[in-house]
């Protein structure tokens, strides 16, 4: 088994009257993953980008909106598990990366 980073991009915050339904969808999806959930993660907020010359700029080019970590037998299996992710229903996307344990 390996761990995989799910990097959420795009999507958006639900309107206040829809937030309970959205949170229920996330809870149901995480529940369907069962023991594959290593870290449910969180949304991310403000960002700063640092360049090799030491300069910094507000924001980040990737527009990361959140993350989770799951465990799966392969990248293909991790992708299959991710198909029901609620961020996809709100127009966002999910990038899936294998985490290589070196530390």
C-alpha positions as CSV (number, residue, x, y, z in Angstrom):
1,X,0.0,0.0,0.0
2,X,1.1,3.5,-0.8
3,X,-0.2,6.9,0.3
4,X,-1.5,9.4,-2.3
5,X,-1.9,13.1,-2.0
6,X,-5.2,14.4,-3.4
7,X,-4.6,18.1,-4.3
8,X,-7.9,19.8,-4.9
9,X,-8.0,22.8,-7.3
10,X,-10.9,25.0,-8.2
11,X,-14.4,24.4,-7.1
12,X,-15.8,27.0,-4.8
13,X,-17.3,27.7,-1.4
14,X,-21.0,26.8,-1.2
15,X,-23.6,29.4,-0.4
16,X,-24.5,29.4,3.2
17,X,-27.8,27.6,2.6
18,X,-26.0,24.8,0.8
19,X,-23.1,24.3,3.2
20,X,-24.8,21.6,5.2
21,X,-25.5,19.5,2.1
22,X,-21.9,20.0,0.8
23,X,-20.5,18.9,4.2
24,X,-22.8,15.9,4.2
25,X,-21.5,15.0,0.7
26,X,-17.9,15.2,1.9
27,X,-18.8,13.1,4.9
28,X,-20.5,10.5,2.8
29,X,-17.6,10.3,0.4
30,X,-15.0,10.0,3.1
31,X,-17.2,7.3,4.7
32,X,-17.2,5.4,1.4
33,X,-13.4,5.4,1.4
34,X,-13.3,3.7,4.9
35,X,-9.8,2.8,6.0
36,X,-8.2,4.3,2.9
37,X,-8.4,7.8,4.5
38,X,-5.0,8.6,6.0
39,X,-5.7,12.3,6.5
40,X,-9.0,13.9,5.6
41,X,-7.1,17.1,5.1
42,X,-8.5,20.7,5.0
43,X,-9.1,23.6,2.7
44,X,-6.2,26.0,2.2
45,X,-6.2,29.7,2.3
46,X,-3.9,32.6,1.4
47,X,-0.6,31.7,-0.3
48,X,2.8,33.3,-1.0
49,X,5.2,32.1,-3.7
50,X,8.9,32.3,-3.1
51,X,11.4,32.4,-6.0
52,X,15.0,31.1,-6.0
53,X,16.3,34.7,-5.9
54,X,14.4,35.2,-2.6
55,X,11.7,37.4,-4.0
56,X,8.1,36.6,-3.0
57,X,4.7,37.3,-4.5
58,X,1.2,36.9,-3.2
59,X,-0.7,33.9,-4.4
60,X,0.3,30.7,-6.1
61,X,0.0,29.7,-9.7
62,X,-1.7,26.3,-9.0
63,X,-4.8,27.6,-7.2
64,X,-4.7,24.8,-4.7
65,X,-8.0,24.8,-2.7
66,X,-7.4,21.9,-0.3
67,X,-5.9,18.4,0.1
68,X,-6.4,14.9,1.5
69,X,-4.2,11.8,1.8
70,X,-5.5,8.3,1.0
71,X,-3.9,4.9,1.0
72,X,-4.3,2.6,-2.1
73,X,-2.6,-0.3,-3.9
74,X,-1.8,1.8,-6.9
75,X,-2.2,5.2,-8.6
76,X,-5.0,3.7,-10.7
77,X,-6.8,2.5,-7.6
78,X,-6.3,5.9,-5.9
79,X,-7.8,7.6,-9.1
80,X,-10.8,5.2,-9.0
81,X,-11.4,6.0,-5.3
82,X,-11.3,9.7,-6.1
83,X,-14.0,9.6,-8.8
84,X,-16.7,10.4,-6.2
85,X,-15.0,13.4,-4.7
86,X,-17.4,16.2,-4.1
87,X,-15.0,18.9,-5.4
88,X,-15.6,17.4,-8.9
89,X,-19.4,18.2,-8.6
90,X,-18.6,21.9,-7.9
91,X,-16.5,22.2,-11.1
92,X,-13.1,21.6,-9.4
93,X,-10.5,19.0,-10.2
94,X,-8.3,16.6,-8.3
95,X,-4.6,16.0,-8.9
96,X,-3.4,12.7,-7.5
97,X,0.2,12.2,-6.5
98,X,2.0,9.2,-5.1
99,X,3.8,10.1,-1.9
100,X,7.3,8.7,-1.9
101,X,8.4,8.0,1.7
102,X,12.0,9.1,2.0
103,X,12.0,10.7,5.4
